[in-house]
Each structure stands twice: as structure tokens, then as C-alpha cells.
């Protein structure tokens, strides 16, 4: 996870992480973060010349039209146009990642959509629509930038909450998100998804016993429940607590109110002990 409090450092960290995890290679790739009206973007040839071990002062800062604030605009990644087009088309997007994940690129080389067969892809990117590819385009061209934006708009028209990611045939992928960690996450879970698809074909091929169907189409409502805190024991369960004491578990949901008053978190045993001590003092006086 990138330290996004330091934007330039975060870009260096994610670039190295992508390179180490084989999501980027020495042939290219680029990453950027938008911070209000400024864009922080990686330099050209970060892979070829530095194997993605880049320094913070190599990150270039510009305005929204690529006019430099810090650094030399001639050193900005050659595919910068795609980043700026995405930021102008989607005001909520704060990070863009262009990577070269080999398993996803395998599907791109065949112009094949990527269906979601991993829970990560279904939950994080979309349970409804596959990852698709744009038409072949000249790398770093306006044509490529326009087609990426069109693909992302199509994704949102089909699923407003879909993660923005698409393949570039024979080239790589682009992802865009509200923060850098999610832009990275989209690429990693999609790459894992592709590994599963390829391994599934290698292992099972056309074996009639292999059931590749999805038995439960997960809804957005169901996905939203994943992050909710859940009870792990039934209310009334007798068990030893962390201090070795015999106690009874009370569900926070079922035990929200006690005797018509809001539950304070005080157990019945504690109430009895407090009552006993109070009565003892009264009798003593």
C-alpha cells in the first residue's frame, strides 16, 4: 500500500511494487496522481533506464494541461495524453496506472474479453461486466486516449460502480480510480483473475466434468455486506473470556437494550457485584 501522504514517494513505491510483482517491465508503463489542479506523473523510460527504481525528485508536477510546475515537461512519460484525457473526462478520478501485466496481455493479444471468475475481480471491479479491450491504437496517441475514455464511459454506463480498467491489445492495460491504491488493486486482481482463467483451461480444457458456470451472481448489495462487522458467536454462548473467566456472550444486536434502557456494556455479574458493595457500605454506616 502506497503512502499517499507523500504523493511523489507514493508514485515511486507503486512503480517499484508493480515491477517487483511483474505487473510492469523495463519496456515501459506510467503512473500518475491528480491532486486538485495538479498532476504528479512519472518520467519517460522509468523502466528502460531505471528498472522502476526511481527517485522522488524525478516525478514531474504539472497543471491539468501539462504545463510544468516542477520538472521538465519534455521528460514526462510519452503516454501522458491518456492520463490527462482520463482526468478531464472523470473529475472523480485521482490516479491512473498504465501497466504491462503478462496474463492480461495474453487475452489482449487474442482480443478476448476477460470474464470475472475470482471473487476479488467480481467484488472490486464488477460482478456484471467483463474487462474489455479497446481497438489497437498507436501507443501514446490521441486515438488511444480517446478510446480508453470511451471504454471507461461504456463501463460506467453498464455498471456505475464498475472499476475502470481496460486492455490495450499487444500493449498493456490502463486502470483509473479514486486513489492510487485502488488503481493498483484493479490491475493486480485482474491479473490474478487471468491466471485462474489460463490455469483452468490448461488443467481442464474441454473436460465435460468441469463446471465453469457461476452459480451465484453476486449483487452490489451483497458486496456491500462484506465490510460489515459480523457476530461470530450466538448470543447466550457460555465460554471463557480472555482472562479465563466463565462468561456468557451477549450479541450487541440482540442485547442493545436492557430493561428498556440503552445497553451500557455492563454485565449482569458486574451489576450484582456493584449492588452488593453498595448495600454492604450502607449497612456498615
N, C-alpha and C positions, 0 to 999 in steps of 0.2 A: 504494500500500500504506500502510495506516494505521500510525502509530507507537503501537503498543498499550502501550508502557511508560507512557504518559500517557493514561489512559482518556478523560478529558474532551476532551483535544486530538484523540484518535483519532475520537471521535464528530463533532467539528466538521469534521475533514478528510474523512471519508467522506461526510458530508452535502453538503459543497461539491462533492466529486468527483461524486456522484450527480446533483446539479443541473447541473453543467457538462456531463455526458455524457448529459443528457436522460433520466435514469432517475428523477428526481424533478422536480416542478414547484412552482409557487407555491401550488397548491391544497392541498398537504398532504404527508403522509408522516411517518415517525417511525423512530427508531433507538434501540437500547439495547444495553448490555453488562452482563452479570452477572459480578460479582467476588465469589466465595464467597457471603456472605449479603447482599450489597448489589447494588442495581440502579442503573446510571447511565443516564439516559434524557433524550431531547431535549424541549425545551419545546413547547407548543402554538403553532401559527401560525409555525413557523420558516420556512416557505416564504412564506406570505402577507405577513408583516411584515418578513422579513429576507432573502428570496431565498436562504436557506440559508447566509448569511454570518453564522453565529452564533459567539458567544464562549464560551470555556471556562466562565466563571462563570455562564452561562445553563443549563448542564447540571445537572439535578436528581438528587440521590442519595437513594435510599430503602432501606428494608429489603424483604424479599420480599413484604410485604403492602401496599406503597406508603406506609408510614409514613415521612415525610420525615426524612432525616439532614442533608442540605444542600439548602436551597432551599424553595420554596413548593409544596406538593402540588397546589394549585389551578392551577398553571401547567404541570403535566405534560401531555404530549400527550393529546388526548381519546381516543385508541385504546390507551391504556396497558394496558387489561384484556387485550388479546390477547397482549401481551408477557409479563405475569405468568402468565397461564394456560399459555403455552408453557414458561416456566421451571419451573413446578411439575410439568408433565407429563413433561418431559425434563430430568433432572438434568445430563446431559452437555452441554446447550446453553448457550453463553456469549454469544451475540449474536443479536439479532433485527432484521431490516430490513423495513420496510414502504415500498414504492416504487410509482411510477406509470409504469412503462415502457410507452410507447405501442404498440409492436408486440405485446407480450404482452397488453396490454389489448384489442387488436383481436380476439384469439382469445377472450378473456373475454367480449367483447360478443356473441359468437356462441355462447357456451357450448361451445366446441370444445376438446378435449384438444390438447396440444402434443407431437407425437412428436419424438424426438431425431434430428435429421438433421445435427448438427455433431459433430465429434469432441470438442469441448470439453464439450458437453452430455452426450454418452454417457460420457465419462471422468469428469467432475467431478460430475455429478448422478446419472445412472443410465443404463446401457445397456439396461435391461429394461423400465422402465415410463415412460409419458409424464407430463408435467406436467398435472395436472388442476385443476379449479376447484371451489370449494365452492358451495353454493346461495347465491342472492342473500340478503344479510343487511343489517340496519341497521348502518351504519358505527359502529364503536366499541362495539357491543353485546356482551353476554354470549353471545348467539346466534352472532355472528360468531366470537368467541373459541373457543367450543366446537367449531364446525365446522372451524376451522383445526386445532385439536388432533386432531380425528377424522381429518382428511385426512392429517396427518403420521403418525399411528399406522398408518393404512392403507398409506402409502408404506413404512414400515419393515416392515410385515408381509409386503409383497410383495418388498422388497429391503432387508435390514437395513442395507446400506451406502449406501442412496439419500440424496442431498442433500434436505433438507427445504425445499420451495418449493411454493407453490400460488397459483392465481389467485383473485381476488375479482371476480366479474363486475361490469362497469361501474365498477370502483373502483380496482383495482391488484393488487399481489401481496404476499405475505408470504414471507420466507425466514428460516431459522434454522440456525445452525451452531455448531461448537465455538469459533470465533473470528470476529471482525468481518470480517476479510479474506475468509473463505470465504462468509459471509453475503452480502457484496457480490459475490463471484465468481459465486455461483449466479444472481443477478439478471442480471449482465452477459452471461454465456454463454447464458442462456435467452433474453435479448432478441436476441442475435445469431442464435440458432437460429431465432427467429420471423421475423427479417428474411430469412433464407435461404428459409424456407417461403413467405413472401409473394412474394419476388422470383421464386422458382421458378414459382409459379402465374402471375405476370404474364408471365414470359418464355416459359413452355412450355405453360401451360394444360392442355388435354387432348391435346396432341400425342402420337400413338401411338409416336413415336420416342424420347420421353423415358422413360428407365428410372428410376423413383423407388424401386425396391426396394433393400433393404440386402443386399449380397452376403456380408457377414461380420458375424455377431453377435459383438461383442467381449465376452469373458468378463472377470470380475473378476480372474482370474489373469493374463490378458493385459494388463489395465490396470496391474497391479502391476509389470510389467516395464518400463513406460515410464520410471520413475525410476531404474532400474538403470544403472550405468555400463557402457558397452559398448566393446569394442575397435573401433577404426576402421581398422586395418591388419592384414593377415595376418602371423603370426609368420614371421620369415625375410626380410621385405621389406628390400631394400637401399635406403637413402635418405640424404640429407644432413640432419643434425640442425640445431638452431637456431644452432649455432656454425660451420656449414659443413663439418663433418667427415663423411666417409663412415662409415656405421654400419649395423648390422643390427638391425631391430626384433625384440624378443622379447616375445611375449604374456605378460602377467602370469599368465594362466590356464595356459598351456602350459609356462611356464618357472618354475613355482612352486618346484620343487625342482631343485637342481643337484648331481649326483654324490651323491645320497642325503641331502643336507643342505638345510635351508631356504634358499631363494634370498635372498641379501643385497642384490641390486640391483647388484652389481659385475660389469662386463662382462668377457669373456674377454680383451679387449685390455688392460684395466687390470690384470688378474691377471698377464699376461705382462710388463707393464712393471714391476710391483712385484717379481716374481721376478727379473727382470734386474738391478734396482737392488740387491736383497739379495745376489745372487751376486757382483756387482761389488765390494760392500763387503767380503764375506768374502774374496775373492781379494786385495783390497788389504791386508787385515790379515795 
